[in-house]
């Protein structure tokens, strides 16, 4: 955050908190540990209010945009962008990045869902459901290698350091289902759940529901009050699981990976 003045930082936080469910990832990235990986562009003037974040801790870097035109376009134009980019933007802002990047078929329609405030979840009592730690990161990555549609593609072991992850083991001790938090900000009491995946041969047995319930219950036990998650619009099975726990749609948006137009 060294590229932001105190006034810009105050304006940035004010902009993000106008829609905290949408801006939760950017709000979490205000934490000091992420400062070296965050490059911000802030507009707050007669054109409106907008903030653009380029997060470089993951590859390709992730672009997140908050605000409406014309301020969002101005914030984007003021930013130095890489040749390859992953974007997470509201539908109305996708045209801005599409003018700069070629995305091909790597465009994914998404839904941001949120758990209603005050809805308490009871921790599931399921055999072989365990809390995961950094020592399990290789097992988690190996499970994702089974692939298939909607496989998590932005897992990093650092997410386990301050996050909440659960998994289900089979009777031989192999990990067959997993899920956890993308980000947590303890100060703002917010968390985003992701990295949900079940081995293809073990689906339809309630493992994902157990993992999700355990994550939510632990977050609530630690006084996290805003809990969100993302789901591909086409992933009906996952969406039904989330809706059973009470998650409701907040907004639709676009995730896409592209290369700079020449």
CORRACOR-V318911 format. One record per helix or strand of 2 or more residues. SS is the DSSP state (H for helix, E for strand). FROM is the first residue (numbers start at 1). LEN is the number of residues. If there is no record, write none. Layout:
ss:SS from:FROM len:LEN
ss:SS from:FROM len:LEN
This chain:
ss:H from:6 len:14
ss:H from:24 len:5
ss:H from:32 len:6
ss:E from:38 len:8
ss:E from:48 len:8
ss:E from:62 len:6
ss:H from:71 len:7
ss:E from:84 len:7
ss:H from:91 len:8
ss:E from:101 len:2
ss:E from:107 len:9
ss:E from:129 len:4
ss:H from:134 len:11
ss:H from:157 len:4
ss:E from:165 len:5
ss:E from:175 len:11
ss:E from:190 len:9
ss:H from:200 len:3
ss:H from:207 len:15
ss:E from:226 len:7
ss:H from:236 len:9
ss:E from:247 len:14
